[in-house]
């Protein structure tokens, strides 16, 4: 048993406490249990082996197991190497007088049985909207922000994939917090393209790194995240309450999650103003930030549309700036079709051009000339209904 205490002064000095412990040779399973009074604060939990990162579950779990063949979601299975391991503790919420904790660490030469995985029934996908192809590419519907049991979500990867498919999405980026343990399992889900990502999460802002690029060290400065991501990094919910973006960064990423499910009143124009101030060539994406039924918007609320040759290639479409965002898969939509804009299911809405000129859309399927820069559809009360870069 390891006992410790974190105070507010400790939190001001460092974001992470590394608690070392020894793993003997011949160990094939490792279990760590964290105990503390959750009514007084929140501790985030993670793990490192002698050779680096082995997992992160934040405040979602108080216990994890690692074995050669399986691991608790959020953690990486593999050899339990002999030597000095670390329990990572991050003080997410701490009372003024501090927070006591206990760690119970168990090693064994035996491997416990893996918890059973529930089978998922196939679900029907709604019919596609009629959108023309452009030179062999088409607009695909998806969502760039979601979570599973590998961090603080409630659904397994197959369950999340089935839900997103039932919503009519073509792709979904799975972006669990500070871990990549979900990446090896995404390709096994059929009927929808699940894309690898990770939400690099700190108390001063969150950012999604897209692609199977390896674990991004959230303890390092943001500029190292940007370099690691090679351009495929988005600033998440930059005006999102206690998750708002407060991090310094020298090279501002071009991609930003301007339309987040937390934009609950879209008559409020602050996200658009932030985007204009962030950089003049920002690439706008949207994210539901789905965690569980009943507390978040469903996957695809909002929906990001990407022009690509195939759903597996949407990251390249994003990198090229070929994005649009709507309130949902079947909501009013504004897309670029070459030199024209297609306003779909938008009769009576107002098209707002980059120079501020406005025109009312008449008809459910209308083509109008496209100019350079961002366009949007609004209601007569200035509620944003669709964005197009």
C-alpha positions as CSV (number, residue, x, y, z in Angstrom):
1,X,0.0,0.0,0.0
2,X,1.3,3.5,-0.9
3,X,-0.2,6.5,0.8
4,X,0.1,10.1,-0.2
5,X,-1.3,13.5,-0.1
6,X,-1.6,16.3,-2.6
7,X,-2.1,19.9,-1.7
8,X,-3.1,23.0,-3.7
9,X,0.6,24.1,-3.5
10,X,1.6,20.7,-5.1
11,X,-0.8,21.3,-8.0
12,X,0.6,24.8,-8.6
13,X,4.2,23.3,-8.9
14,X,3.4,20.4,-11.2
15,X,0.6,18.9,-13.3
16,X,1.5,15.3,-12.7
17,X,2.8,13.2,-9.8
18,X,4.8,10.1,-10.8
19,X,4.6,7.4,-8.0
20,X,7.3,4.8,-8.6
21,X,7.0,1.1,-7.7
22,X,8.9,-2.1,-8.5
23,X,7.6,-4.9,-10.7
24,X,9.5,-8.2,-10.2
25,X,10.6,-10.5,-13.0
26,X,8.1,-13.1,-14.0
27,X,5.1,-10.8,-13.6
28,X,2.3,-11.4,-16.1
29,X,-0.5,-9.2,-14.7
30,X,-0.4,-5.8,-12.9
31,X,-3.4,-4.3,-11.1
32,X,-3.5,-0.8,-9.6
33,X,-6.3,0.4,-7.4
34,X,-6.6,4.1,-6.3
35,X,-8.7,5.1,-3.3
36,X,-9.6,8.7,-2.2
37,X,-12.6,10.7,-1.1
38,X,-14.3,11.7,-4.4
39,X,-16.6,14.1,-2.5
40,X,-13.5,16.3,-1.9
41,X,-11.8,16.2,-5.3
42,X,-10.8,14.4,-8.4
43,X,-7.6,12.6,-9.2
44,X,-6.7,11.5,-12.8
45,X,-5.0,8.1,-13.1
46,X,-2.5,6.7,-15.6
47,X,0.5,4.3,-16.0
48,X,4.0,4.2,-17.3
49,X,6.4,1.2,-17.6
50,X,10.2,1.4,-17.6
51,X,9.9,2.0,-21.3
52,X,7.2,4.7,-21.4
53,X,3.4,5.3,-21.6
54,X,1.1,2.3,-20.8
55,X,-2.2,4.0,-20.3
56,X,-4.5,6.8,-19.1
57,X,-8.0,6.8,-17.8
58,X,-8.2,10.2,-16.2
59,X,-10.9,10.5,-13.6
60,X,-13.1,7.9,-15.3
61,X,-11.6,4.9,-13.4
62,X,-10.0,4.1,-10.0
63,X,-8.5,0.8,-11.1
64,X,-6.7,-0.8,-14.1
65,X,-5.2,-4.1,-15.0
66,X,-2.4,-4.7,-17.6
67,X,-1.5,-8.2,-19.0
68,X,0.3,-9.5,-22.0
69,X,-3.0,-10.3,-23.8
70,X,-5.5,-7.7,-22.6
71,X,-5.7,-4.5,-20.6
72,X,-8.4,-2.3,-19.0
73,X,-9.7,0.1,-21.7
74,X,-7.4,3.1,-21.8
75,X,-4.3,1.0,-21.2
76,X,-2.0,-0.9,-23.6
77,X,-1.7,-4.7,-23.3
78,X,1.7,-6.2,-23.6
79,X,4.6,-7.6,-21.6
80,X,4.6,-6.5,-18.0
81,X,8.3,-5.7,-17.9
82,X,10.3,-6.1,-14.7
83,X,11.7,-2.8,-13.3
84,X,10.5,0.5,-12.1
85,X,7.0,1.4,-13.1
86,X,5.0,4.6,-12.3
87,X,1.5,5.4,-11.3
88,X,0.6,8.7,-12.9
89,X,-1.6,10.9,-10.8
90,X,-2.9,14.3,-12.0
91,X,-4.7,16.5,-9.6
92,X,-7.8,17.6,-11.6
93,X,-9.8,19.1,-8.7
94,X,-8.3,19.6,-5.2
95,X,-9.6,21.2,-2.0
96,X,-7.7,24.0,-0.3
97,X,-6.6,21.7,2.6
98,X,-5.4,18.9,0.2
99,X,-6.5,15.4,-0.8
100,X,-5.3,12.1,0.7
101,X,-5.0,9.0,-1.5
102,X,-4.0,5.3,-1.3
103,X,-2.6,3.0,-4.0
104,X,-2.9,-0.7,-3.8
105,X,-0.6,-2.4,-6.3
106,X,-0.8,-6.2,-7.1
107,X,1.5,-8.2,-9.3
108,X,1.0,-11.8,-10.3
109,X,2.5,-14.5,-12.4
110,X,-1.1,-15.5,-13.4
111,X,-3.3,-13.8,-16.0
112,X,-6.9,-13.2,-15.0
113,X,-9.7,-13.9,-17.5
114,X,-10.5,-11.0,-19.8
115,X,-14.0,-9.5,-19.1
116,X,-16.5,-10.6,-21.7
117,X,-17.3,-8.3,-24.6
118,X,-21.0,-7.9,-25.6
119,X,-21.9,-8.7,-29.2
120,X,-23.5,-5.9,-31.2
121,X,-26.4,-6.4,-33.6
122,X,-26.1,-4.9,-37.1
123,X,-28.1,-1.7,-37.6
124,X,-29.5,-0.2,-40.8
125,X,-28.0,3.0,-42.1
126,X,-30.4,5.7,-43.4
127,X,-30.4,6.5,-47.1
128,X,-27.7,8.9,-48.3
129,X,-28.7,12.5,-49.3
130,X,-28.5,13.2,-53.0
131,X,-25.3,15.2,-53.3
132,X,-23.4,15.2,-56.7
133,X,-19.9,13.8,-57.0
134,X,-17.0,16.2,-57.9
135,X,-14.3,14.7,-60.0
136,X,-14.5,11.3,-58.3
137,X,-14.8,12.7,-54.8
138,X,-18.0,13.2,-52.7
139,X,-19.1,14.8,-49.6
140,X,-19.0,12.4,-46.6
141,X,-20.8,13.0,-43.3
142,X,-19.1,12.5,-40.0
143,X,-18.1,13.6,-36.6
144,X,-14.6,14.5,-35.4
145,X,-15.0,14.2,-31.6
146,X,-16.3,11.1,-29.6
147,X,-15.4,9.0,-26.6
148,X,-15.7,5.4,-25.6
149,X,-15.0,3.2,-22.5
150,X,-11.3,3.7,-23.3
151,X,-11.6,7.1,-21.5
152,X,-14.7,8.6,-20.0
153,X,-17.3,7.4,-22.5
154,X,-20.0,4.9,-21.7
155,X,-20.1,2.9,-24.9
156,X,-17.7,0.3,-26.3
157,X,-16.2,0.9,-29.7
158,X,-18.7,-1.4,-31.5
159,X,-21.6,0.2,-29.6
160,X,-20.4,3.7,-30.6
161,X,-19.9,2.6,-34.2
162,X,-23.4,1.1,-34.4
163,X,-24.9,4.3,-33.0
164,X,-23.0,6.5,-35.4
165,X,-24.0,4.3,-38.4
166,X,-27.7,4.5,-37.3
167,X,-27.4,8.2,-37.5
168,X,-26.3,8.1,-41.1
169,X,-22.7,8.9,-40.6
170,X,-20.0,7.7,-43.0
171,X,-17.1,8.2,-40.6
172,X,-16.4,9.0,-37.0
173,X,-13.2,10.0,-35.3
174,X,-12.8,8.2,-31.9
175,X,-10.8,10.6,-29.8
176,X,-10.4,9.2,-26.3
177,X,-8.6,11.3,-23.7
178,X,-4.7,11.1,-23.5
179,X,-4.6,7.5,-24.8
180,X,-4.3,5.5,-28.0
181,X,-5.5,2.1,-26.6
182,X,-8.6,2.3,-28.8
183,X,-6.7,2.5,-32.1
184,X,-6.1,-1.2,-32.7
185,X,-9.9,-2.0,-32.3
186,X,-11.3,0.6,-34.8
187,X,-10.9,-1.3,-38.0
188,X,-12.9,-4.3,-36.8
189,X,-16.1,-2.3,-36.7
190,X,-18.1,-2.8,-40.0
191,X,-20.5,-0.5,-41.7
192,X,-18.8,2.8,-40.8
193,X,-15.2,4.1,-41.0
194,X,-13.9,4.7,-37.5
195,X,-10.8,7.0,-37.6
196,X,-8.0,7.1,-35.0
197,X,-7.6,10.2,-32.9
198,X,-6.8,11.3,-29.3
199,X,-8.0,14.2,-27.3
200,X,-4.9,15.7,-25.7
201,X,-6.4,16.9,-22.5
202,X,-5.1,19.4,-19.9
203,X,-6.8,21.8,-17.5
204,X,-5.9,24.7,-19.8
205,X,-7.4,23.3,-23.0
206,X,-8.1,20.3,-25.2
207,X,-6.9,19.5,-28.7
208,X,-7.6,16.6,-31.0
209,X,-4.7,15.0,-32.8
210,X,-5.9,12.9,-35.7
211,X,-4.3,9.8,-37.3
212,X,-2.5,6.8,-36.0
213,X,0.6,8.8,-35.1
214,X,1.4,7.4,-31.7
215,X,0.7,8.7,-28.2
216,X,1.0,12.4,-27.7
217,X,2.5,13.5,-24.4
218,X,0.0,15.9,-22.8
219,X,2.7,16.8,-20.2
220,X,4.7,18.6,-22.9
221,X,4.1,22.1,-24.3
222,X,1.4,22.5,-27.0
223,X,4.1,23.3,-29.7
224,X,5.3,19.7,-29.3
225,X,1.7,18.4,-29.9
226,X,1.5,20.5,-33.1
227,X,4.9,19.1,-34.3
228,X,3.8,15.5,-33.5
229,X,0.5,15.9,-35.3
230,X,2.1,17.2,-38.5
231,X,-0.7,19.6,-39.1
232,X,-3.7,17.3,-38.2
233,X,-4.5,18.9,-34.9
234,X,-7.7,20.8,-34.0
235,X,-8.3,23.2,-31.1
236,X,-11.3,21.8,-29.4
237,X,-14.3,23.8,-28.1
238,X,-12.1,27.0,-27.7
239,X,-14.9,28.8,-25.8
240,X,-16.1,25.7,-23.9
241,X,-16.5,27.0,-20.3
242,X,-14.0,25.4,-17.9
243,X,-12.5,23.5,-21.0
244,X,-11.9,26.7,-22.9
245,X,-8.6,27.1,-24.7
246,X,-6.0,29.0,-22.5
247,X,-2.8,27.4,-23.8
248,X,0.1,29.4,-25.3
249,X,1.2,28.1,-28.7
250,X,3.7,29.6,-31.2
251,X,2.3,28.1,-34.4
252,X,-1.5,28.3,-34.3
253,X,-3.1,25.2,-35.8
254,X,-5.2,25.8,-38.8
255,X,-8.0,23.4,-37.8
256,X,-10.5,24.4,-35.1
257,X,-13.6,22.8,-33.7
258,X,-15.7,26.0,-34.0
259,X,-19.0,24.1,-34.0
260,X,-19.2,22.0,-30.8
261,X,-22.3,20.5,-29.2
262,X,-21.8,23.0,-26.4
263,X,-22.7,25.9,-28.8
264,X,-26.2,25.6,-27.4
265,X,-27.5,29.0,-28.7
266,X,-26.2,29.5,-32.2
267,X,-27.5,33.1,-32.3
268,X,-24.4,33.7,-30.2
269,X,-21.7,34.6,-32.6
270,X,-18.6,34.3,-30.3
271,X,-17.3,31.1,-31.9
272,X,-17.3,32.7,-35.3
273,X,-15.6,35.8,-34.0
274,X,-13.0,33.6,-32.3
275,X,-12.3,31.7,-35.5
276,X,-11.7,35.0,-37.4
277,X,-9.3,36.2,-34.7
278,X,-7.5,32.8,-34.4
279,X,-6.3,33.0,-38.1
280,X,-7.7,34.1,-41.4
281,X,-7.5,30.7,-43.1
282,X,-9.0,28.6,-40.3
283,X,-10.4,25.2,-41.3
284,X,-13.7,24.7,-39.5
285,X,-14.8,21.3,-38.2
286,X,-17.5,20.2,-35.8
287,X,-17.7,17.7,-33.0
288,X,-20.5,16.2,-30.9
289,X,-18.0,15.3,-28.1
290,X,-20.3,12.3,-27.5
291,X,-19.8,10.4,-24.2
292,X,-23.1,8.8,-23.3
293,X,-26.8,8.8,-23.9
294,X,-28.7,11.4,-22.0
295,X,-25.9,13.8,-21.2
296,X,-24.5,14.8,-24.6
297,X,-25.7,15.4,-28.1
298,X,-25.7,12.3,-30.3
299,X,-22.9,11.6,-32.8
300,X,-23.3,13.8,-35.8
301,X,-24.8,16.7,-33.8
302,X,-23.1,18.7,-35.4
303,X,-22.1,16.9,-38.6
304,X,-18.9,17.7,-40.4
305,X,-18.9,17.1,-44.1
306,X,-15.6,16.4,-45.9
307,X,-15.0,16.2,-49.7
308,X,-12.8,13.1,-50.2
309,X,-12.4,10.1,-52.6
310,X,-13.2,7.7,-49.8
311,X,-14.2,7.9,-46.1
312,X,-10.8,6.5,-45.1
313,X,-9.2,9.6,-46.7
314,X,-11.2,12.3,-45.0
315,X,-8.2,13.5,-43.0
316,X,-6.6,14.5,-46.3
317,X,-9.8,16.4,-47.2
318,X,-9.6,18.2,-43.9
319,X,-5.9,19.1,-44.4
320,X,-6.9,20.6,-47.8
321,X,-9.7,22.6,-46.2
322,X,-12.6,20.8,-47.9
323,X,-15.0,21.0,-45.0
324,X,-18.5,22.1,-44.1
325,X,-20.6,21.8,-41.0
326,X,-24.3,21.3,-40.4
327,X,-26.5,20.9,-37.3
328,X,-27.1,17.3,-38.1
329,X,-26.9,14.7,-40.9
330,X,-30.4,15.7,-42.2
331,X,-30.3,19.4,-41.4
332,X,-29.9,22.3,-43.8
333,X,-26.6,22.1,-45.6
334,X,-24.2,24.4,-47.6
335,X,-21.6,22.7,-49.7
336,X,-19.1,23.8,-52.4
337,X,-19.6,22.2,-55.8
338,X,-16.7,23.6,-57.8
339,X,-17.5,27.3,-58.5
340,X,-21.0,27.0,-56.9
341,X,-22.6,26.6,-53.5
342,X,-25.3,24.0,-53.0
343,X,-27.9,25.0,-50.4
344,X,-29.8,21.9,-49.5
345,X,-33.1,21.8,-47.5
346,X,-32.5,25.5,-46.8
347,X,-35.7,27.2,-48.2
348,X,-36.2,30.5,-46.3
349,X,-32.8,30.6,-44.7
350,X,-30.4,33.5,-45.3
351,X,-27.0,32.9,-47.1
352,X,-24.3,35.1,-45.5
353,X,-21.3,35.8,-47.7
354,X,-17.8,36.7,-46.4
355,X,-18.3,40.4,-47.2
356,X,-21.5,40.5,-45.2
357,X,-23.9,40.4,-48.2
358,X,-27.1,38.4,-47.6
359,X,-29.6,36.7,-49.7
360,X,-32.7,34.6,-48.9
361,X,-32.6,31.0,-50.3
362,X,-35.7,30.2,-52.2
363,X,-36.2,26.5,-52.8
364,X,-35.0,23.2,-51.2
365,X,-32.1,22.6,-53.6
366,X,-30.5,25.8,-54.8
367,X,-27.2,26.5,-56.6
368,X,-25.6,30.0,-56.3
369,X,-22.2,31.3,-57.3
370,X,-19.5,30.7,-54.7
371,X,-16.9,33.3,-53.6
372,X,-13.7,33.0,-51.7
373,X,-13.9,32.5,-47.9
374,X,-16.4,31.2,-45.4
375,X,-20.2,31.3,-46.0
376,X,-23.0,30.3,-43.7
377,X,-26.7,29.8,-43.6
378,X,-28.7,31.5,-40.8
379,X,-32.3,31.9,-39.8
380,X,-34.0,35.3,-39.7
381,X,-33.0,35.4,-36.0
382,X,-29.3,34.9,-36.9
383,X,-29.2,31.3,-35.7
384,X,-26.4,29.6,-37.6
385,X,-27.7,26.5,-39.4
386,X,-24.7,25.6,-41.7
387,X,-21.1,26.6,-42.3
388,X,-19.0,26.2,-45.4
389,X,-15.3,27.1,-45.8
